[in-house]
């Protein structure tokens, strides 16, 4: 979900604050194309849309409650994690205190969202938030990187796992997470340096894995594009984004992942990831190349083992069948950098767009006009 897009760009982060109450906030909606421009045959329906701040992630809990993630990059979100209500309203989640990150609370990095990157709803209805704690991608705040389990019905924090610097180094950026309820593990992509992180949810202990394996690294020299726009920073360097997209097979047997700067999908058996006796070399031998895919930010997988791909290159949602065929699920001009999927219990597919290629970072310091940040939904294709 999302990615470490601001590294080495010199962007400044404003002071971060939040209101001292739990009242919902209505966000102004920017002008965008109507449904005719989007294509009369587009299956995508807008659930919510915001002119800002930048949104990268969406999660839909069983029962239909929707959550969105707004990282503290070069924008200053009031609610970095929010419940999405009617008429584009946002309510701080789990409360306003967690959404506050100011000088007055910086001695409590484990009790506040610093720069959350991913929100994920597991099959048991719990909502997890992954916070790499690197505002503006300037480096992790000491003691800040964490994985937090919450109950959306009560807003209670049930589990708060802190990552040591050996697992989340200062230049790391924990990116996306999947929860294995069968084995009680969490699997995480780390895009700042490149690697995977596994967490034993019984002991809260974490390990950093495949940190030197090519499957977790950006492809050197590859120039990725979005809407035909090459992703090149102000210094003329191509964007190099490491392990990002992640998906856990329905039976919890395989973890799929890909570097964003790349066109290869990988997988590894989760039993290997959980085996602490394997050396890095032995673990690397367990990595399988699934096949070639378009560059992708977000992944998900269905019960038939179709791997869904958010294709920012094509402004489309794609899926790769087990036979290796790439199919178009939806193509829509409003999909400006489709970012993260959430498969809801009611059979709908949700996706958020983040317009990352419109950021000043990739446009010589000048932010470009973009569509609203939207949450879409459509029936999950058969």
C-alpha positions as CSV (number, residue, x, y, z in Angstrom):
1,X,0.0,0.0,0.0
2,X,1.4,3.4,-0.8
3,X,5.2,3.6,-0.9
4,X,8.2,5.5,0.2
5,X,8.0,8.2,-2.3
6,X,9.6,11.2,-0.7
7,X,13.0,9.9,0.3
8,X,15.8,12.2,-0.6
9,X,13.5,14.8,-2.1
10,X,14.0,17.4,0.6
11,X,10.4,18.0,1.3
12,X,9.5,19.8,4.5
13,X,6.8,18.6,6.8
14,X,4.7,21.1,8.5
15,X,3.8,21.0,12.2
16,X,1.2,18.2,12.8
17,X,-1.8,18.8,15.0
18,X,-5.2,17.4,15.6
19,X,-8.4,18.7,17.2
20,X,-9.0,17.8,20.8
21,X,-12.3,16.1,20.1
22,X,-13.7,13.2,18.2
23,X,-16.1,15.2,16.0
24,X,-16.1,14.2,12.3
25,X,-14.6,16.4,9.8
26,X,-16.1,17.2,6.4
27,X,-13.5,17.5,3.6
28,X,-14.1,19.7,0.6
29,X,-14.4,17.8,-2.7
30,X,-12.3,18.9,-5.6
31,X,-13.7,19.1,-9.1
32,X,-13.2,16.0,-11.2
33,X,-14.5,14.3,-14.3
34,X,-18.1,13.1,-14.3
35,X,-19.1,9.6,-14.9
36,X,-19.4,10.1,-18.7
37,X,-15.7,11.1,-18.9
38,X,-14.9,8.1,-16.7
39,X,-16.6,5.8,-19.1
40,X,-20.2,4.8,-19.0
41,X,-19.2,1.2,-18.7
42,X,-16.9,1.7,-15.7
43,X,-17.9,-0.6,-12.9
44,X,-16.3,1.7,-10.3
45,X,-18.6,3.6,-8.0
46,X,-17.3,6.5,-5.8
47,X,-17.8,5.8,-2.0
48,X,-16.0,8.9,-0.8
49,X,-13.7,11.6,-2.2
50,X,-11.5,14.3,-0.7
51,X,-9.6,17.2,-2.2
52,X,-6.9,16.5,0.5
53,X,-4.8,15.6,2.3
54,X,-3.3,12.7,0.3
55,X,-4.9,9.3,1.0
56,X,-3.1,6.1,0.3
57,X,-5.1,3.3,1.9
58,X,-8.5,1.9,2.6
59,X,-9.8,-1.0,4.7
60,X,-13.4,-2.3,5.0
61,X,-14.2,-4.2,8.2
62,X,-16.9,-6.9,8.3
63,X,-20.1,-5.0,8.7
64,X,-19.1,-2.4,6.2
65,X,-17.3,0.2,8.3
66,X,-14.7,2.0,6.1
67,X,-11.3,3.3,7.2
68,X,-8.8,5.4,5.4
69,X,-5.1,6.2,5.8
70,X,-3.5,9.6,5.3
71,X,0.3,9.5,5.9
72,X,2.2,12.5,7.1
73,X,4.2,13.0,3.9
74,X,4.3,16.6,2.6
75,X,0.7,17.1,3.6
76,X,-0.5,17.6,7.1
77,X,-3.5,15.3,7.8
78,X,-5.7,16.2,10.8
79,X,-6.7,12.5,11.0
80,X,-4.0,10.2,9.7
81,X,-6.3,7.3,10.4
82,X,-10.0,7.9,10.1
83,X,-13.4,6.2,9.9
84,X,-15.2,7.3,6.7
85,X,-18.8,8.4,7.1
86,X,-21.6,9.7,4.9
87,X,-21.0,12.8,2.8
88,X,-17.2,12.5,2.8
89,X,-16.9,12.9,6.6
90,X,-14.0,11.7,8.6
91,X,-13.8,10.7,12.3
92,X,-10.4,10.3,14.0
93,X,-9.6,6.6,14.7
94,X,-9.5,5.2,17.3
95,X,-9.7,8.7,18.8
96,X,-8.3,12.2,18.5
97,X,-5.4,11.6,20.9
98,X,-4.0,8.8,18.7
99,X,-4.2,11.2,15.7
100,X,-2.2,13.9,17.4
101,X,1.5,14.2,16.8
102,X,2.9,17.5,18.2
103,X,5.8,18.5,20.4
104,X,3.7,18.0,23.5
105,X,3.3,14.2,22.9
106,X,6.7,13.4,21.3
107,X,7.8,11.5,24.4
108,X,5.0,9.0,23.7
109,X,5.8,7.7,20.1
110,X,4.0,4.4,20.8
111,X,0.7,6.1,21.6
112,X,0.2,8.3,18.5
113,X,0.1,7.9,14.7
114,X,3.3,9.4,13.5
115,X,3.1,8.6,9.8
116,X,0.8,5.6,9.4
117,X,1.1,4.0,6.0
118,X,-1.4,1.1,6.0
119,X,-4.8,0.2,7.5
120,X,-6.0,-3.4,7.1
121,X,-9.1,-5.3,8.3
122,X,-8.6,-9.0,9.1
123,X,-11.2,-11.7,8.6
124,X,-12.1,-11.6,12.2
125,X,-13.1,-8.0,12.0
126,X,-10.2,-6.4,13.7
127,X,-8.5,-3.3,12.2
128,X,-4.7,-3.1,12.1
129,X,-2.6,0.0,11.5
130,X,1.0,-0.1,10.4
131,X,3.0,3.0,11.3
132,X,6.6,3.2,9.9
133,X,6.9,6.4,11.9
134,X,8.9,8.3,9.3
135,X,7.1,11.7,8.8
136,X,8.1,13.2,5.5
137,X,10.3,10.1,5.0
138,X,13.1,11.8,6.9
139,X,13.9,8.8,9.0
140,X,12.1,6.8,11.7
141,X,11.2,8.5,15.0
142,X,13.0,6.4,17.7
143,X,10.5,4.1,19.4
144,X,7.8,5.0,16.8
145,X,7.6,2.1,14.3
146,X,4.7,-0.1,15.3
147,X,1.9,-2.4,14.4
148,X,-1.4,-1.8,16.2
149,X,-4.4,-4.0,16.4
150,X,-7.8,-2.3,17.2
151,X,-11.4,-3.3,17.7
152,X,-13.5,-1.1,15.4
153,X,-16.6,-1.8,17.4
154,X,-15.2,-0.3,20.6
155,X,-12.2,1.7,19.4
156,X,-10.0,-0.2,21.9
157,X,-6.3,-0.8,21.2
158,X,-5.9,-4.6,21.7
159,X,-2.2,-5.0,20.7
160,X,0.6,-2.6,20.2
161,X,3.8,-4.1,18.8
162,X,6.9,-1.9,18.7
163,X,9.7,-2.7,16.2
164,X,13.3,-2.4,17.3
165,X,15.8,-0.6,15.1
166,X,17.3,-3.9,14.0
167,X,14.0,-4.7,12.3
168,X,13.0,-1.1,11.3
169,X,16.2,0.8,10.8
170,X,16.2,4.6,10.6
171,X,16.0,4.5,6.8
172,X,13.3,1.9,6.7
173,X,9.7,2.4,5.7
174,X,7.3,-0.3,6.8
175,X,4.8,-0.3,4.0
176,X,1.9,-2.9,4.0
177,X,0.7,-5.8,6.1
178,X,-1.3,-9.0,6.0
179,X,-2.5,-11.0,9.0
180,X,-2.4,-14.8,9.1
181,X,-5.0,-15.7,11.7
182,X,-4.4,-19.4,11.2
183,X,-0.8,-19.2,12.3
184,X,-1.1,-16.0,14.3
185,X,1.6,-14.1,12.3
186,X,1.8,-10.8,10.5
187,X,3.8,-10.3,7.3
188,X,5.0,-6.9,6.3
189,X,6.8,-5.3,3.3
190,X,9.5,-2.8,4.0
191,X,10.1,-0.4,1.0
192,X,12.6,2.1,2.4
193,X,15.6,-0.3,2.2
194,X,13.9,-3.4,1.0
195,X,12.9,-6.5,2.9
196,X,10.2,-8.4,4.6
197,X,9.3,-8.4,8.3
198,X,7.5,-11.2,10.0
199,X,5.9,-10.9,13.4
200,X,4.9,-13.7,15.8
201,X,1.7,-12.3,17.2
202,X,1.9,-14.8,20.1
203,X,5.2,-13.3,21.4
204,X,5.2,-9.9,19.6
205,X,8.7,-10.7,18.4
206,X,9.7,-9.6,14.9
207,X,12.4,-10.5,12.4
208,X,13.7,-8.7,9.3
209,X,14.1,-11.1,6.3
210,X,15.3,-11.2,2.7
211,X,16.9,-7.8,3.2
212,X,19.6,-8.5,0.6
213,X,17.5,-10.7,-1.8
214,X,16.8,-9.2,-5.2
215,X,13.1,-10.0,-4.9
216,X,12.7,-7.2,-2.3
217,X,14.7,-4.6,-4.3
218,X,13.9,-2.1,-7.0
219,X,15.2,-2.9,-10.5
220,X,18.1,-0.6,-11.1
221,X,17.8,1.7,-14.0
222,X,14.1,1.0,-14.6
223,X,12.0,4.1,-15.2
224,X,8.4,3.5,-14.2
225,X,5.7,5.8,-15.6
226,X,2.2,6.7,-14.5
227,X,-0.2,8.1,-17.2
228,X,2.9,8.3,-19.4
229,X,4.7,10.5,-16.8
230,X,8.2,9.2,-16.0
231,X,8.8,9.0,-12.3
232,X,12.1,11.0,-12.0
233,X,13.0,13.1,-9.0
234,X,14.4,16.7,-9.0
235,X,17.9,15.4,-9.2
236,X,17.1,13.5,-12.4
237,X,17.1,10.1,-10.7
238,X,14.5,7.4,-11.5
239,X,12.2,6.4,-8.7
240,X,13.6,3.3,-6.9
241,X,10.9,1.8,-4.8
242,X,11.6,-1.6,-3.1
243,X,9.2,-4.3,-1.7
244,X,5.7,-2.8,-1.6
245,X,2.7,-4.7,-2.7
246,X,1.7,-7.8,-0.6
247,X,-1.0,-10.4,-0.6
248,X,-1.6,-13.5,1.5
249,X,-3.2,-16.5,-0.2
250,X,-6.7,-17.5,1.1
251,X,-5.3,-20.6,2.7
252,X,-2.4,-18.7,4.3
253,X,0.1,-20.9,2.4
254,X,1.8,-18.3,0.2
255,X,2.8,-14.7,0.6
256,X,3.0,-12.8,-2.7
257,X,4.9,-9.5,-3.0
258,X,6.6,-7.3,-5.5
259,X,9.0,-4.3,-5.6
260,X,7.1,-1.3,-7.0
261,X,10.0,-0.5,-9.3
262,X,9.9,-3.7,-11.1
263,X,7.7,-6.0,-13.3
264,X,8.1,-9.3,-11.4
265,X,5.7,-11.0,-8.9
266,X,7.3,-13.2,-6.3
267,X,5.9,-15.6,-3.7
268,X,7.3,-17.6,-0.8
269,X,5.7,-20.2,1.5
270,X,4.7,-18.7,4.8
271,X,6.0,-21.8,6.6
272,X,9.5,-20.8,5.4
273,X,9.0,-17.2,6.7
274,X,8.0,-18.6,10.1
275,X,11.0,-20.9,10.3
276,X,13.6,-19.0,12.3
277,X,16.2,-21.8,11.9
278,X,16.6,-21.0,8.2
279,X,19.6,-18.9,7.2
280,X,19.1,-15.9,4.9
281,X,20.6,-18.0,2.0
282,X,18.3,-20.9,2.7
283,X,15.3,-18.6,2.9
284,X,16.3,-16.9,-0.4
285,X,16.2,-20.3,-2.0
286,X,12.6,-20.6,-1.1
287,X,11.6,-17.5,-3.1
288,X,9.6,-18.3,-6.2
289,X,9.3,-16.1,-9.3
290,X,5.6,-16.2,-10.2
291,X,5.8,-14.2,-13.4
292,X,5.9,-10.9,-15.1
293,X,3.3,-8.2,-14.2
294,X,2.8,-4.5,-14.9
295,X,4.4,-2.3,-12.2
296,X,2.1,-2.3,-9.2
297,X,1.6,-0.6,-5.9
298,X,-1.1,-2.7,-4.3
299,X,-1.8,-6.5,-4.4
300,X,-4.6,-8.7,-3.2
301,X,-5.7,-12.2,-3.9
302,X,-9.0,-14.0,-4.2
303,X,-10.2,-17.5,-3.3
304,X,-9.4,-18.7,-6.8
305,X,-5.8,-17.5,-6.5
306,X,-6.2,-14.6,-8.9
307,X,-3.7,-11.9,-7.9
308,X,-5.2,-8.4,-8.2
309,X,-2.8,-5.7,-9.3
310,X,-3.3,-1.9,-9.0
311,X,-1.7,-0.7,-12.2
312,X,-0.7,3.0,-12.0
313,X,0.9,2.7,-15.4
314,X,-2.4,2.0,-17.0
315,X,-4.9,3.7,-14.6
316,X,-6.4,0.3,-14.2
317,X,-7.2,-2.6,-11.9
318,X,-5.8,-5.9,-13.3
319,X,-5.6,-9.4,-12.2
320,X,-3.2,-12.2,-13.0
321,X,-4.8,-15.7,-13.3
322,X,-3.1,-18.8,-11.9
323,X,-2.3,-19.6,-15.6
324,X,-0.4,-16.3,-16.0
325,X,-3.0,-14.3,-18.0
326,X,-3.3,-10.6,-17.2
327,X,-6.9,-9.5,-17.3
328,X,-8.4,-6.0,-17.0
329,X,-10.9,-5.7,-14.2
330,X,-11.5,-2.0,-14.6
331,X,-9.9,0.8,-16.6
332,X,-10.9,4.3,-15.6
333,X,-9.3,7.8,-16.0
334,X,-10.2,8.5,-12.4
335,X,-7.7,5.8,-11.3
336,X,-4.8,8.2,-10.8
337,X,-2.3,5.9,-9.2
338,X,-4.6,3.3,-7.8
339,X,-2.9,2.4,-4.6
340,X,-4.5,-0.1,-2.2
341,X,-7.2,-2.8,-2.3
342,X,-9.6,-4.0,0.4
343,X,-11.8,-7.0,-0.3
344,X,-15.0,-6.6,1.8
345,X,-17.0,-9.4,3.3
346,X,-20.0,-8.4,1.2
347,X,-18.2,-9.3,-2.0
348,X,-17.2,-5.8,-3.1
349,X,-13.7,-4.8,-4.0
350,X,-12.6,-1.4,-2.7
351,X,-9.6,0.6,-3.9
352,X,-8.1,4.0,-3.1
353,X,-6.2,6.3,-5.4
354,X,-3.3,8.4,-4.3
355,X,-2.1,10.4,-7.3
356,X,1.5,10.0,-6.3
357,X,2.8,10.9,-9.7
358,X,1.2,14.4,-9.4
359,X,3.2,15.2,-6.3
360,X,5.8,18.0,-6.4
361,X,8.5,15.4,-5.7
362,X,8.1,14.0,-9.3
363,X,7.3,17.3,-11.1
364,X,10.4,19.5,-10.5
365,X,9.0,20.8,-7.2
366,X,5.6,21.8,-8.5
367,X,2.5,19.8,-7.6
368,X,0.3,19.1,-10.6
369,X,-3.5,19.2,-10.8
370,X,-5.1,15.9,-9.9
371,X,-8.4,14.2,-9.4
372,X,-9.8,14.0,-5.9
373,X,-8.5,11.3,-3.7
374,X,-11.2,8.7,-4.0
375,X,-12.4,5.4,-2.5
376,X,-14.1,3.3,-5.2
377,X,-15.9,0.1,-5.0
378,X,-17.2,-2.6,-7.4
379,X,-18.4,-6.2,-7.2
380,X,-15.5,-8.6,-7.0
381,X,-15.4,-10.3,-10.4
382,X,-16.2,-14.0,-10.7
